[in-house]
Amino acid sequence: SKDLESKWSPVDFYVGGAEHATRHLIYARFWHKFLFDMGLVSSDEPFKKLQTVGLIMAEDGRKMSKRWGNVVNPDDVINEYGADTLRIYEMFMGPFDGSVAWSTSSIRGVRRFLDRVWNLQSKINETADNEVVVNRLVKKVVDEVLDFKFNTAVAAMMSFLNEVEAKGIKSEDYKKFVKVLAPFAPHMCEELWQNYFKERSSI
């Protein structure tokens, strides 16, 4: 159906692994241009935008491989540090499209960050004035996520925590912070939302 084809094509945003996506892009573009020349598709390119994903290397700097015995099992990481820690560490360890080596010592820092976010509930201070800072954080994280700059979004949240931790934070600003963090650490944020804020999550 030409109507269905023109409705769904071209793909708005294609995300894939660096090695696989490069080869796939060649095949996808080749076949799509062939179909375009045949008059069977309405656009001359299959994708409007391509975003490649960098490789996570092993701590020894080599590509993770069973052959080298340097593979990190996500289940082991989750059992020791939690799923949220793994999620945030993978987003924080480097640019989305860049290759970076895994570091077990660095993942502990992410776990400490989440522990500090959790403990922030004991530092609620309704006289603290963080409205400008938290609104700046929300804008920064939204902008960075839209640009696939997850590492700098996490860095912004860490900086925000450093800034408000000493003087405390209003409960309303804490809620905003939890909402911003929720896509990165959904399990902990959901628990905070239900146990501390006593509300059903809208996240």
Rosetta constraint file for C-alpha pairs under 8 A:
AtomPair CA 1 CA 5 HARMONIC 6.23 0.50
AtomPair CA 2 CA 6 HARMONIC 6.06 0.50
AtomPair CA 2 CA 40 HARMONIC 7.72 0.50
AtomPair CA 2 CA 41 HARMONIC 7.51 0.50
AtomPair CA 3 CA 7 HARMONIC 6.12 0.50
AtomPair CA 4 CA 8 HARMONIC 6.22 0.50
AtomPair CA 5 CA 9 HARMONIC 5.72 0.50
AtomPair CA 5 CA 41 HARMONIC 6.77 0.50
AtomPair CA 5 CA 42 HARMONIC 7.43 0.50
AtomPair CA 6 CA 10 HARMONIC 7.63 0.50
AtomPair CA 6 CA 41 HARMONIC 7.39 0.50
AtomPair CA 6 CA 42 HARMONIC 5.99 0.50
AtomPair CA 9 CA 42 HARMONIC 7.60 0.50
AtomPair CA 9 CA 43 HARMONIC 7.18 0.50
AtomPair CA 9 CA 46 HARMONIC 7.09 0.50
AtomPair CA 10 CA 43 HARMONIC 6.40 0.50
AtomPair CA 10 CA 45 HARMONIC 6.86 0.50
AtomPair CA 10 CA 46 HARMONIC 5.04 0.50
AtomPair CA 10 CA 47 HARMONIC 5.33 0.50
AtomPair CA 10 CA 48 HARMONIC 6.52 0.50
AtomPair CA 11 CA 46 HARMONIC 6.14 0.50
AtomPair CA 11 CA 47 HARMONIC 4.65 0.50
AtomPair CA 11 CA 48 HARMONIC 6.19 0.50
AtomPair CA 12 CA 47 HARMONIC 5.92 0.50
AtomPair CA 12 CA 48 HARMONIC 5.03 0.50
AtomPair CA 12 CA 49 HARMONIC 6.25 0.50
AtomPair CA 13 CA 47 HARMONIC 6.38 0.50
AtomPair CA 13 CA 48 HARMONIC 6.12 0.50
AtomPair CA 13 CA 49 HARMONIC 4.87 0.50
AtomPair CA 13 CA 50 HARMONIC 5.94 0.50
AtomPair CA 13 CA 51 HARMONIC 7.49 0.50
AtomPair CA 14 CA 47 HARMONIC 6.52 0.50
AtomPair CA 14 CA 48 HARMONIC 7.98 0.50
AtomPair CA 14 CA 49 HARMONIC 6.19 0.50
AtomPair CA 14 CA 50 HARMONIC 4.82 0.50
AtomPair CA 14 CA 51 HARMONIC 6.19 0.50
AtomPair CA 15 CA 21 HARMONIC 7.80 0.50
AtomPair CA 15 CA 50 HARMONIC 6.00 0.50
AtomPair CA 15 CA 51 HARMONIC 4.82 0.50
AtomPair CA 15 CA 52 HARMONIC 5.77 0.50
AtomPair CA 15 CA 53 HARMONIC 7.23 0.50
AtomPair CA 16 CA 20 HARMONIC 6.98 0.50
AtomPair CA 16 CA 21 HARMONIC 5.08 0.50
AtomPair CA 16 CA 51 HARMONIC 6.68 0.50
AtomPair CA 16 CA 52 HARMONIC 5.16 0.50
AtomPair CA 16 CA 53 HARMONIC 5.83 0.50
AtomPair CA 17 CA 21 HARMONIC 5.31 0.50
AtomPair CA 17 CA 52 HARMONIC 5.55 0.50
AtomPair CA 17 CA 53 HARMONIC 4.60 0.50
AtomPair CA 17 CA 54 HARMONIC 6.65 0.50
AtomPair CA 17 CA 55 HARMONIC 7.45 0.50
AtomPair CA 18 CA 22 HARMONIC 6.19 0.50
AtomPair CA 18 CA 52 HARMONIC 5.02 0.50
AtomPair CA 18 CA 53 HARMONIC 5.15 0.50
AtomPair CA 18 CA 54 HARMONIC 5.74 0.50
AtomPair CA 18 CA 55 HARMONIC 7.04 0.50
AtomPair CA 18 CA 97 HARMONIC 7.65 0.50
AtomPair CA 19 CA 23 HARMONIC 6.84 0.50
AtomPair CA 20 CA 24 HARMONIC 6.00 0.50
AtomPair CA 21 CA 25 HARMONIC 5.70 0.50
AtomPair CA 21 CA 52 HARMONIC 6.65 0.50
AtomPair CA 22 CA 26 HARMONIC 6.49 0.50
AtomPair CA 23 CA 27 HARMONIC 6.51 0.50
AtomPair CA 24 CA 28 HARMONIC 5.82 0.50
AtomPair CA 25 CA 29 HARMONIC 5.81 0.50
AtomPair CA 26 CA 30 HARMONIC 5.97 0.50
AtomPair CA 27 CA 31 HARMONIC 6.16 0.50
AtomPair CA 28 CA 32 HARMONIC 5.93 0.50
AtomPair CA 28 CA 46 HARMONIC 7.02 0.50
AtomPair CA 29 CA 33 HARMONIC 5.92 0.50
AtomPair CA 29 CA 45 HARMONIC 6.60 0.50
AtomPair CA 29 CA 46 HARMONIC 6.27 0.50
AtomPair CA 30 CA 34 HARMONIC 6.25 0.50
AtomPair CA 31 CA 35 HARMONIC 6.18 0.50
AtomPair CA 32 CA 36 HARMONIC 6.06 0.50
AtomPair CA 32 CA 41 HARMONIC 7.58 0.50
AtomPair CA 32 CA 44 HARMONIC 7.24 0.50
AtomPair CA 32 CA 45 HARMONIC 6.77 0.50
AtomPair CA 32 CA 46 HARMONIC 6.09 0.50
AtomPair CA 33 CA 37 HARMONIC 6.08 0.50
AtomPair CA 33 CA 44 HARMONIC 5.96 0.50
AtomPair CA 33 CA 45 HARMONIC 6.88 0.50
AtomPair CA 34 CA 38 HARMONIC 6.32 0.50
AtomPair CA 35 CA 39 HARMONIC 6.27 0.50
AtomPair CA 35 CA 40 HARMONIC 5.26 0.50
AtomPair CA 35 CA 41 HARMONIC 5.94 0.50
AtomPair CA 36 CA 40 HARMONIC 5.70 0.50
AtomPair CA 36 CA 41 HARMONIC 5.00 0.50
AtomPair CA 36 CA 42 HARMONIC 6.62 0.50
AtomPair CA 36 CA 43 HARMONIC 6.74 0.50
AtomPair CA 36 CA 44 HARMONIC 5.89 0.50
AtomPair CA 51 CA 97 HARMONIC 7.41 0.50
AtomPair CA 52 CA 96 HARMONIC 7.89 0.50
AtomPair CA 52 CA 97 HARMONIC 5.59 0.50
AtomPair CA 53 CA 96 HARMONIC 5.74 0.50
AtomPair CA 53 CA 97 HARMONIC 4.47 0.50
AtomPair CA 53 CA 98 HARMONIC 6.97 0.50
AtomPair CA 54 CA 95 HARMONIC 7.78 0.50
AtomPair CA 54 CA 96 HARMONIC 6.04 0.50
AtomPair CA 54 CA 97 HARMONIC 4.27 0.50
AtomPair CA 54 CA 98 HARMONIC 4.27 0.50
AtomPair CA 54 CA 99 HARMONIC 4.46 0.50
AtomPair CA 54 CA 100 HARMONIC 7.50 0.50
AtomPair CA 55 CA 63 HARMONIC 7.83 0.50
AtomPair CA 55 CA 98 HARMONIC 6.89 0.50
AtomPair CA 55 CA 99 HARMONIC 4.54 0.50
AtomPair CA 55 CA 100 HARMONIC 6.64 0.50
AtomPair CA 56 CA 63 HARMONIC 7.39 0.50
AtomPair CA 56 CA 64 HARMONIC 7.54 0.50
AtomPair CA 56 CA 99 HARMONIC 5.74 0.50
AtomPair CA 56 CA 100 HARMONIC 5.31 0.50
AtomPair CA 56 CA 101 HARMONIC 5.68 0.50
AtomPair CA 56 CA 102 HARMONIC 6.35 0.50
AtomPair CA 57 CA 61 HARMONIC 5.78 0.50
AtomPair CA 57 CA 62 HARMONIC 5.71 0.50
AtomPair CA 57 CA 63 HARMONIC 4.74 0.50
AtomPair CA 57 CA 64 HARMONIC 5.65 0.50
AtomPair CA 57 CA 99 HARMONIC 6.88 0.50
AtomPair CA 57 CA 100 HARMONIC 5.78 0.50
AtomPair CA 57 CA 101 HARMONIC 4.30 0.50
AtomPair CA 57 CA 102 HARMONIC 5.91 0.50
AtomPair CA 58 CA 62 HARMONIC 5.53 0.50
AtomPair CA 58 CA 63 HARMONIC 5.85 0.50
AtomPair CA 58 CA 64 HARMONIC 5.15 0.50
AtomPair CA 58 CA 70 HARMONIC 6.02 0.50
AtomPair CA 58 CA 71 HARMONIC 6.79 0.50
AtomPair CA 58 CA 72 HARMONIC 7.70 0.50
AtomPair CA 58 CA 101 HARMONIC 5.38 0.50
AtomPair CA 58 CA 102 HARMONIC 5.32 0.50
AtomPair CA 59 CA 70 HARMONIC 7.76 0.50
AtomPair CA 59 CA 101 HARMONIC 5.46 0.50
AtomPair CA 59 CA 102 HARMONIC 5.08 0.50
AtomPair CA 59 CA 103 HARMONIC 5.88 0.50
AtomPair CA 60 CA 70 HARMONIC 7.85 0.50
AtomPair CA 60 CA 101 HARMONIC 7.71 0.50
AtomPair CA 61 CA 101 HARMONIC 5.91 0.50
AtomPair CA 64 CA 68 HARMONIC 7.29 0.50
AtomPair CA 64 CA 69 HARMONIC 7.78 0.50
AtomPair CA 64 CA 70 HARMONIC 5.58 0.50
AtomPair CA 64 CA 71 HARMONIC 5.03 0.50
AtomPair CA 64 CA 72 HARMONIC 7.79 0.50
AtomPair CA 65 CA 69 HARMONIC 6.21 0.50
AtomPair CA 65 CA 70 HARMONIC 6.12 0.50
AtomPair CA 65 CA 71 HARMONIC 5.78 0.50
AtomPair CA 66 CA 70 HARMONIC 6.77 0.50
AtomPair CA 66 CA 71 HARMONIC 6.36 0.50
AtomPair CA 72 CA 76 HARMONIC 7.87 0.50
AtomPair CA 72 CA 77 HARMONIC 7.92 0.50
AtomPair CA 73 CA 77 HARMONIC 6.74 0.50
AtomPair CA 74 CA 78 HARMONIC 6.11 0.50
AtomPair CA 74 CA 86 HARMONIC 7.79 0.50
AtomPair CA 75 CA 79 HARMONIC 6.08 0.50
AtomPair CA 76 CA 80 HARMONIC 6.35 0.50
AtomPair CA 77 CA 81 HARMONIC 5.78 0.50
AtomPair CA 77 CA 82 HARMONIC 6.93 0.50
AtomPair CA 77 CA 83 HARMONIC 7.80 0.50
AtomPair CA 77 CA 86 HARMONIC 6.84 0.50
AtomPair CA 78 CA 82 HARMONIC 4.20 0.50
AtomPair CA 78 CA 83 HARMONIC 4.86 0.50
AtomPair CA 78 CA 85 HARMONIC 7.69 0.50
AtomPair CA 78 CA 86 HARMONIC 6.60 0.50
AtomPair CA 79 CA 83 HARMONIC 8.00 0.50
AtomPair CA 81 CA 85 HARMONIC 6.06 0.50
AtomPair CA 81 CA 86 HARMONIC 7.30 0.50
AtomPair CA 81 CA 108 HARMONIC 7.77 0.50
AtomPair CA 81 CA 111 HARMONIC 6.63 0.50
AtomPair CA 82 CA 86 HARMONIC 6.64 0.50
AtomPair CA 83 CA 87 HARMONIC 6.23 0.50
AtomPair CA 83 CA 187 HARMONIC 7.92 0.50
AtomPair CA 84 CA 88 HARMONIC 6.17 0.50
AtomPair CA 84 CA 184 HARMONIC 7.02 0.50
AtomPair CA 84 CA 185 HARMONIC 4.63 0.50
AtomPair CA 84 CA 186 HARMONIC 6.88 0.50
AtomPair CA 84 CA 187 HARMONIC 6.58 0.50
AtomPair CA 84 CA 188 HARMONIC 7.18 0.50
AtomPair CA 85 CA 89 HARMONIC 5.96 0.50
AtomPair CA 85 CA 107 HARMONIC 7.24 0.50
AtomPair CA 85 CA 110 HARMONIC 6.07 0.50
AtomPair CA 85 CA 111 HARMONIC 5.54 0.50
AtomPair CA 85 CA 114 HARMONIC 7.43 0.50
AtomPair CA 85 CA 185 HARMONIC 7.38 0.50
AtomPair CA 86 CA 90 HARMONIC 6.16 0.50
AtomPair CA 86 CA 107 HARMONIC 7.49 0.50
AtomPair CA 87 CA 91 HARMONIC 6.49 0.50
AtomPair CA 87 CA 184 HARMONIC 6.52 0.50
AtomPair CA 87 CA 185 HARMONIC 7.06 0.50
AtomPair CA 88 CA 92 HARMONIC 5.92 0.50
AtomPair CA 88 CA 110 HARMONIC 7.08 0.50
AtomPair CA 88 CA 154 HARMONIC 7.46 0.50
AtomPair CA 88 CA 184 HARMONIC 5.78 0.50
AtomPair CA 88 CA 185 HARMONIC 6.84 0.50
AtomPair CA 89 CA 93 HARMONIC 5.75 0.50
AtomPair CA 89 CA 107 HARMONIC 5.92 0.50
AtomPair CA 89 CA 110 HARMONIC 6.18 0.50
AtomPair CA 90 CA 94 HARMONIC 7.85 0.50
AtomPair CA 91 CA 95 HARMONIC 7.87 0.50
AtomPair CA 91 CA 96 HARMONIC 7.24 0.50
AtomPair CA 91 CA 150 HARMONIC 5.39 0.50
AtomPair CA 91 CA 151 HARMONIC 5.34 0.50
AtomPair CA 91 CA 154 HARMONIC 7.60 0.50
AtomPair CA 92 CA 150 HARMONIC 6.45 0.50
AtomPair CA 92 CA 151 HARMONIC 3.95 0.50
AtomPair CA 92 CA 152 HARMONIC 7.26 0.50
AtomPair CA 92 CA 154 HARMONIC 6.03 0.50
AtomPair CA 92 CA 155 HARMONIC 7.33 0.50
AtomPair CA 93 CA 100 HARMONIC 7.09 0.50
AtomPair CA 93 CA 102 HARMONIC 7.85 0.50
AtomPair CA 93 CA 151 HARMONIC 6.53 0.50
AtomPair CA 94 CA 98 HARMONIC 6.65 0.50
AtomPair CA 94 CA 99 HARMONIC 7.58 0.50
AtomPair CA 94 CA 100 HARMONIC 6.30 0.50
AtomPair CA 94 CA 151 HARMONIC 5.81 0.50
AtomPair CA 95 CA 99 HARMONIC 7.87 0.50
AtomPair CA 95 CA 149 HARMONIC 6.42 0.50
AtomPair CA 95 CA 150 HARMONIC 7.30 0.50
AtomPair CA 95 CA 151 HARMONIC 6.11 0.50
AtomPair CA 96 CA 148 HARMONIC 6.52 0.50
AtomPair CA 96 CA 149 HARMONIC 6.58 0.50
AtomPair CA 96 CA 150 HARMONIC 7.03 0.50
AtomPair CA 96 CA 151 HARMONIC 7.64 0.50
AtomPair CA 103 CA 107 HARMONIC 6.67 0.50
AtomPair CA 104 CA 108 HARMONIC 7.02 0.50
AtomPair CA 105 CA 109 HARMONIC 7.33 0.50
AtomPair CA 106 CA 110 HARMONIC 6.99 0.50
AtomPair CA 107 CA 111 HARMONIC 6.52 0.50
AtomPair CA 108 CA 112 HARMONIC 6.32 0.50
AtomPair CA 109 CA 113 HARMONIC 6.29 0.50
AtomPair CA 110 CA 114 HARMONIC 6.46 0.50
AtomPair CA 111 CA 115 HARMONIC 6.29 0.50
AtomPair CA 112 CA 116 HARMONIC 6.21 0.50
AtomPair CA 113 CA 117 HARMONIC 6.31 0.50
AtomPair CA 113 CA 158 HARMONIC 7.11 0.50
AtomPair CA 114 CA 118 HARMONIC 6.22 0.50
AtomPair CA 115 CA 119 HARMONIC 6.21 0.50
AtomPair CA 116 CA 120 HARMONIC 6.13 0.50
AtomPair CA 117 CA 121 HARMONIC 7.69 0.50
AtomPair CA 117 CA 161 HARMONIC 7.33 0.50
AtomPair CA 118 CA 188 HARMONIC 7.97 0.50
AtomPair CA 118 CA 192 HARMONIC 7.59 0.50
AtomPair CA 119 CA 123 HARMONIC 7.40 0.50
AtomPair CA 120 CA 124 HARMONIC 6.99 0.50
AtomPair CA 120 CA 165 HARMONIC 6.88 0.50
AtomPair CA 120 CA 168 HARMONIC 7.62 0.50
AtomPair CA 120 CA 169 HARMONIC 7.93 0.50
AtomPair CA 121 CA 174 HARMONIC 7.86 0.50
AtomPair CA 121 CA 196 HARMONIC 7.68 0.50
AtomPair CA 123 CA 165 HARMONIC 7.44 0.50
AtomPair CA 123 CA 168 HARMONIC 5.00 0.50
AtomPair CA 123 CA 169 HARMONIC 6.64 0.50
AtomPair CA 124 CA 168 HARMONIC 5.54 0.50
AtomPair CA 124 CA 169 HARMONIC 5.10 0.50
AtomPair CA 124 CA 170 HARMONIC 5.60 0.50
AtomPair CA 124 CA 171 HARMONIC 6.00 0.50
AtomPair CA 125 CA 167 HARMONIC 7.75 0.50
AtomPair CA 125 CA 168 HARMONIC 5.18 0.50
AtomPair CA 125 CA 169 HARMONIC 5.15 0.50
AtomPair CA 125 CA 170 HARMONIC 5.20 0.50
AtomPair CA 125 CA 171 HARMONIC 7.42 0.50
AtomPair CA 126 CA 169 HARMONIC 6.76 0.50
AtomPair CA 126 CA 170 HARMONIC 4.51 0.50
AtomPair CA 126 CA 171 HARMONIC 6.81 0.50
AtomPair CA 127 CA 170 HARMONIC 6.96 0.50
AtomPair CA 128 CA 167 HARMONIC 6.69 0.50
AtomPair CA 128 CA 168 HARMONIC 6.11 0.50
AtomPair CA 128 CA 169 HARMONIC 5.48 0.50
AtomPair CA 128 CA 170 HARMONIC 5.96 0.50
AtomPair CA 129 CA 169 HARMONIC 7.38 0.50
AtomPair CA 129 CA 170 HARMONIC 7.47 0.50
AtomPair CA 130 CA 134 HARMONIC 5.99 0.50
AtomPair CA 130 CA 164 HARMONIC 7.29 0.50
AtomPair CA 130 CA 169 HARMONIC 6.66 0.50
AtomPair CA 130 CA 170 HARMONIC 7.46 0.50
AtomPair CA 130 CA 173 HARMONIC 7.06 0.50
AtomPair CA 131 CA 135 HARMONIC 6.08 0.50
AtomPair CA 131 CA 173 HARMONIC 6.71 0.50
AtomPair CA 132 CA 136 HARMONIC 6.10 0.50
AtomPair CA 133 CA 137 HARMONIC 6.22 0.50
AtomPair CA 133 CA 160 HARMONIC 7.44 0.50
AtomPair CA 134 CA 138 HARMONIC 6.26 0.50
AtomPair CA 134 CA 160 HARMONIC 7.57 0.50
AtomPair CA 134 CA 173 HARMONIC 6.52 0.50
AtomPair CA 134 CA 176 HARMONIC 7.34 0.50
AtomPair CA 134 CA 177 HARMONIC 7.04 0.50
AtomPair CA 135 CA 139 HARMONIC 6.40 0.50
AtomPair CA 136 CA 140 HARMONIC 6.13 0.50
AtomPair CA 137 CA 141 HARMONIC 6.08 0.50
AtomPair CA 137 CA 156 HARMONIC 6.77 0.50
AtomPair CA 137 CA 157 HARMONIC 7.01 0.50
AtomPair CA 137 CA 160 HARMONIC 7.11 0.50
AtomPair CA 138 CA 142 HARMONIC 6.15 0.50
AtomPair CA 138 CA 176 HARMONIC 7.80 0.50
AtomPair CA 138 CA 177 HARMONIC 7.76 0.50
AtomPair CA 138 CA 180 HARMONIC 6.47 0.50
AtomPair CA 139 CA 143 HARMONIC 6.10 0.50
AtomPair CA 140 CA 144 HARMONIC 6.11 0.50
AtomPair CA 140 CA 153 HARMONIC 6.93 0.50
AtomPair CA 140 CA 156 HARMONIC 7.38 0.50
AtomPair CA 141 CA 145 HARMONIC 6.02 0.50
AtomPair CA 141 CA 153 HARMONIC 4.82 0.50
AtomPair CA 141 CA 154 HARMONIC 7.81 0.50
AtomPair CA 141 CA 156 HARMONIC 7.18 0.50
AtomPair CA 141 CA 157 HARMONIC 7.90 0.50
AtomPair CA 141 CA 180 HARMONIC 7.28 0.50
AtomPair CA 142 CA 146 HARMONIC 6.29 0.50
AtomPair CA 143 CA 147 HARMONIC 6.49 0.50
AtomPair CA 144 CA 148 HARMONIC 6.17 0.50
AtomPair CA 144 CA 149 HARMONIC 4.84 0.50
AtomPair CA 144 CA 150 HARMONIC 6.36 0.50
AtomPair CA 144 CA 152 HARMONIC 6.88 0.50
AtomPair CA 144 CA 153 HARMONIC 5.66 0.50
AtomPair CA 145 CA 149 HARMONIC 5.63 0.50
AtomPair CA 145 CA 150 HARMONIC 5.67 0.50
AtomPair CA 145 CA 153 HARMONIC 6.80 0.50
AtomPair CA 149 CA 153 HARMONIC 6.45 0.50
AtomPair CA 150 CA 154 HARMONIC 6.25 0.50
AtomPair CA 151 CA 155 HARMONIC 6.22 0.50
AtomPair CA 152 CA 156 HARMONIC 6.08 0.50
AtomPair CA 153 CA 157 HARMONIC 6.51 0.50
AtomPair CA 154 CA 158 HARMONIC 6.29 0.50
AtomPair CA 155 CA 159 HARMONIC 6.22 0.50
AtomPair CA 156 CA 160 HARMONIC 6.13 0.50
AtomPair CA 157 CA 161 HARMONIC 6.22 0.50
AtomPair CA 157 CA 181 HARMONIC 7.73 0.50
AtomPair CA 158 CA 162 HARMONIC 6.36 0.50
AtomPair CA 159 CA 163 HARMONIC 6.30 0.50
AtomPair CA 160 CA 164 HARMONIC 6.36 0.50
AtomPair CA 161 CA 165 HARMONIC 5.64 0.50
AtomPair CA 162 CA 166 HARMONIC 7.56 0.50
AtomPair CA 164 CA 168 HARMONIC 5.55 0.50
AtomPair CA 164 CA 169 HARMONIC 6.19 0.50
AtomPair CA 165 CA 169 HARMONIC 7.42 0.50
AtomPair CA 169 CA 173 HARMONIC 6.49 0.50
AtomPair CA 169 CA 174 HARMONIC 6.33 0.50
AtomPair CA 170 CA 174 HARMONIC 6.16 0.50
AtomPair CA 171 CA 175 HARMONIC 6.24 0.50
AtomPair CA 172 CA 176 HARMONIC 6.54 0.50
AtomPair CA 173 CA 177 HARMONIC 6.27 0.50
AtomPair CA 174 CA 178 HARMONIC 6.19 0.50
AtomPair CA 175 CA 179 HARMONIC 6.22 0.50
AtomPair CA 175 CA 193 HARMONIC 7.98 0.50
AtomPair CA 175 CA 197 HARMONIC 7.91 0.50
AtomPair CA 176 CA 180 HARMONIC 6.29 0.50
AtomPair CA 177 CA 181 HARMONIC 6.19 0.50
AtomPair CA 178 CA 182 HARMONIC 5.88 0.50
AtomPair CA 178 CA 189 HARMONIC 5.94 0.50
AtomPair CA 178 CA 192 HARMONIC 7.92 0.50
AtomPair CA 178 CA 193 HARMONIC 7.87 0.50
AtomPair CA 179 CA 183 HARMONIC 7.82 0.50
AtomPair CA 179 CA 189 HARMONIC 7.53 0.50
AtomPair CA 179 CA 203 HARMONIC 6.92 0.50
AtomPair CA 181 CA 185 HARMONIC 6.05 0.50
AtomPair CA 181 CA 186 HARMONIC 7.68 0.50
AtomPair CA 181 CA 189 HARMONIC 7.19 0.50
AtomPair CA 182 CA 186 HARMONIC 4.60 0.50
AtomPair CA 182 CA 187 HARMONIC 7.88 0.50
AtomPair CA 182 CA 188 HARMONIC 7.89 0.50
AtomPair CA 182 CA 189 HARMONIC 5.32 0.50
AtomPair CA 182 CA 190 HARMONIC 7.39 0.50
AtomPair CA 182 CA 203 HARMONIC 7.15 0.50
AtomPair CA 185 CA 189 HARMONIC 6.19 0.50
AtomPair CA 186 CA 190 HARMONIC 5.88 0.50
AtomPair CA 187 CA 191 HARMONIC 6.39 0.50
AtomPair CA 188 CA 192 HARMONIC 6.22 0.50
AtomPair CA 189 CA 193 HARMONIC 6.00 0.50
AtomPair CA 190 CA 194 HARMONIC 6.25 0.50
AtomPair CA 190 CA 201 HARMONIC 6.54 0.50
AtomPair CA 191 CA 195 HARMONIC 5.79 0.50
AtomPair CA 191 CA 196 HARMONIC 7.82 0.50
AtomPair CA 192 CA 196 HARMONIC 5.19 0.50
AtomPair CA 192 CA 197 HARMONIC 6.77 0.50
AtomPair CA 193 CA 197 HARMONIC 5.04 0.50
AtomPair CA 193 CA 198 HARMONIC 6.37 0.50
AtomPair CA 193 CA 199 HARMONIC 6.11 0.50
AtomPair CA 193 CA 200 HARMONIC 7.06 0.50
AtomPair CA 193 CA 201 HARMONIC 6.14 0.50
AtomPair CA 194 CA 198 HARMONIC 4.67 0.50
AtomPair CA 194 CA 199 HARMONIC 5.26 0.50
AtomPair CA 194 CA 200 HARMONIC 6.05 0.50
AtomPair CA 194 CA 201 HARMONIC 6.95 0.50
AtomPair CA 195 CA 199 HARMONIC 7.98 0.50
